[in-house]
């Protein structure tokens, strides 16, 4: 089972938020909360708020009983760019500089670890079949190699320039 939380129009740039979100992707929720709580970055506060909201959504969704945060993991966490407000700052000689105030949308998806699907283990028979390639097929096709052709000799068209000493002697 999984639940998500989205916070839209957060007032930091997406680049700064991605630095924080990359720290928690794929971690357990307990570990992610500790990372965000003790991170010195300002964007970590918003990310922690969104993560707590996703955990709450999952706990409300689960009817069988209350899930512990130690049984949950961050399945997906990503940041999309939001609206950019364009402002103008005065510049020298009557010009103006454009200031772009960026925003972002943070999405965090949390899932209970009990429900994590693990890939099925291959049987010994399938491992043996895939491990040995067929030697007959490999030897059947001879490799074509290009032989290096001898380079044809080019006639020399350069003439030796007469030096000034040779001109004087003539």
C-alpha positions as CSV (number, residue, x, y, z in Angstrom):
1,X,0.0,0.0,0.0
2,X,1.2,3.5,-0.8
3,X,0.2,7.1,-0.2
4,X,1.5,10.3,-1.5
5,X,1.7,14.0,-0.5
6,X,2.2,16.9,-2.8
7,X,3.2,20.5,-1.8
8,X,2.8,22.9,-4.7
9,X,4.3,26.4,-5.3
10,X,7.0,26.1,-2.7
11,X,9.1,29.3,-2.7
12,X,12.5,27.9,-3.3
13,X,14.2,27.0,-6.5
14,X,13.9,23.4,-7.8
15,X,17.6,23.0,-7.8
16,X,18.0,23.7,-4.1
17,X,15.1,21.4,-3.3
18,X,16.4,18.5,-5.3
19,X,19.6,18.6,-3.3
20,X,17.6,17.8,-0.2
21,X,15.2,15.3,-1.8
22,X,18.0,13.3,-3.3
23,X,19.2,12.6,0.3
24,X,16.0,10.7,1.3
25,X,15.0,8.8,-1.9
26,X,14.8,5.1,-1.2
27,X,15.5,5.3,2.5
28,X,13.2,4.2,5.4
29,X,10.9,6.8,6.7
30,X,12.6,6.9,10.1
31,X,16.0,7.5,8.6
32,X,14.6,10.1,6.2
33,X,13.0,12.0,9.0
34,X,16.3,12.1,10.9
35,X,18.2,13.3,7.8
36,X,15.7,16.0,7.1
37,X,15.3,17.1,10.8
38,X,19.1,17.6,11.2
39,X,19.9,19.0,7.8
40,X,21.0,22.7,7.8
41,X,19.3,23.5,4.5
42,X,16.2,25.6,4.6
43,X,14.5,23.4,2.0
44,X,14.7,20.4,4.4
45,X,11.9,21.9,6.6
46,X,9.5,21.9,3.7
47,X,10.5,18.4,2.6
48,X,10.1,17.1,6.2
49,X,6.6,18.6,6.3
50,X,5.6,16.8,3.0
51,X,7.1,13.5,4.2
52,X,5.1,13.7,7.5
53,X,2.0,14.4,5.5
54,X,2.6,11.4,3.3
55,X,3.1,9.2,6.4
56,X,-0.1,10.5,7.8
57,X,-1.9,9.8,4.5
58,X,-0.7,6.2,4.6
59,X,-1.7,5.7,8.2
60,X,-5.2,7.0,7.5
61,X,-5.4,4.8,4.4
62,X,-4.5,1.6,6.3
63,X,-7.7,0.2,7.8
64,X,-6.1,-3.0,9.2
65,X,-4.2,-1.2,11.9
66,X,-1.7,1.6,12.6
67,X,1.5,1.3,10.6
68,X,4.7,2.2,12.3
69,X,7.1,4.6,10.5
70,X,9.9,1.9,10.9
71,X,7.8,-0.3,8.5
72,X,7.6,2.4,5.8
73,X,10.0,3.5,3.1
74,X,10.2,6.4,0.7
75,X,9.3,4.8,-2.6
76,X,9.4,8.0,-4.8
77,X,10.5,11.5,-4.2
78,X,10.8,14.1,-6.9
79,X,10.7,17.8,-7.5
80,X,9.1,19.5,-10.5
81,X,9.6,23.1,-11.5
82,X,6.7,25.4,-10.7
83,X,5.7,28.9,-11.7
84,X,8.4,31.5,-12.2
85,X,7.6,35.0,-11.2
86,X,9.5,37.6,-13.3
87,X,10.6,40.8,-11.5
88,X,12.7,43.7,-12.6
89,X,15.7,45.2,-10.8
90,X,17.0,48.6,-11.8
91,X,20.4,48.5,-13.5
92,X,22.9,51.2,-14.4
93,X,22.4,53.6,-17.3
94,X,18.6,53.2,-17.5
95,X,18.6,49.5,-18.1
96,X,16.9,46.8,-16.1
97,X,17.9,43.3,-15.0
98,X,15.3,40.5,-14.9
99,X,15.0,38.5,-11.7
100,X,13.3,35.1,-11.9
101,X,11.8,34.0,-8.6
102,X,11.4,30.2,-9.1
103,X,9.1,27.9,-7.3
104,X,8.7,24.1,-7.3
105,X,6.3,21.2,-6.6
106,X,7.4,18.5,-4.2
107,X,5.9,15.0,-4.4
108,X,6.8,12.2,-2.0
109,X,5.3,8.7,-2.2
110,X,5.6,6.5,0.8
111,X,4.9,2.7,0.9
112,X,4.7,0.1,3.7
113,X,7.7,-2.2,3.6
114,X,5.5,-5.3,4.1
115,X,4.1,-4.9,0.7
116,X,7.4,-4.4,-1.1
117,X,7.6,-6.9,-4.0
118,X,10.9,-8.7,-4.3
119,X,12.0,-10.2,-7.6
120,X,11.4,-14.0,-7.8
121,X,14.5,-16.1,-7.5
122,X,15.5,-18.1,-10.7
123,X,15.5,-21.8,-10.5
124,X,18.8,-23.7,-11.0
125,X,17.6,-25.1,-14.4
126,X,17.0,-21.6,-15.8
127,X,20.3,-20.3,-14.4
128,X,22.1,-23.2,-16.1
129,X,20.4,-22.5,-19.5
130,X,21.2,-18.8,-19.5
131,X,24.7,-19.2,-18.2
132,X,26.1,-21.4,-21.1
133,X,26.0,-19.9,-24.5
134,X,25.6,-22.2,-27.5
135,X,29.1,-22.7,-29.0
136,X,27.9,-23.9,-32.4
137,X,26.2,-20.7,-33.1
138,X,29.2,-18.6,-32.1
139,X,31.6,-20.6,-34.3
140,X,29.3,-20.8,-37.3
141,X,29.8,-17.2,-38.4
142,X,33.3,-16.4,-39.3
143,X,34.3,-12.8,-38.6
144,X,35.0,-10.7,-41.7
145,X,38.1,-8.6,-41.4
146,X,39.3,-6.0,-43.8
147,X,42.8,-6.4,-45.0
148,X,44.8,-3.3,-45.1
149,X,45.5,-2.4,-48.7
150,X,48.9,-1.1,-49.6
151,X,48.9,2.6,-50.1
152,X,49.7,3.6,-53.7
153,X,52.7,5.7,-54.0
154,X,51.9,9.3,-54.9
155,X,54.1,11.1,-57.5
156,X,56.0,13.9,-55.9
157,X,54.8,17.2,-57.1
158,X,56.8,19.4,-54.8
159,X,59.7,21.0,-56.4
160,X,62.6,22.2,-54.5
161,X,62.8,26.0,-54.3
162,X,66.0,27.5,-55.4
163,X,67.8,29.1,-52.6
164,X,69.3,32.6,-53.0
165,X,72.8,31.2,-53.2
166,X,71.9,29.0,-56.1
167,X,70.3,32.0,-57.9
168,X,73.5,33.9,-57.5
169,X,75.6,31.2,-59.0
170,X,73.5,30.9,-62.1
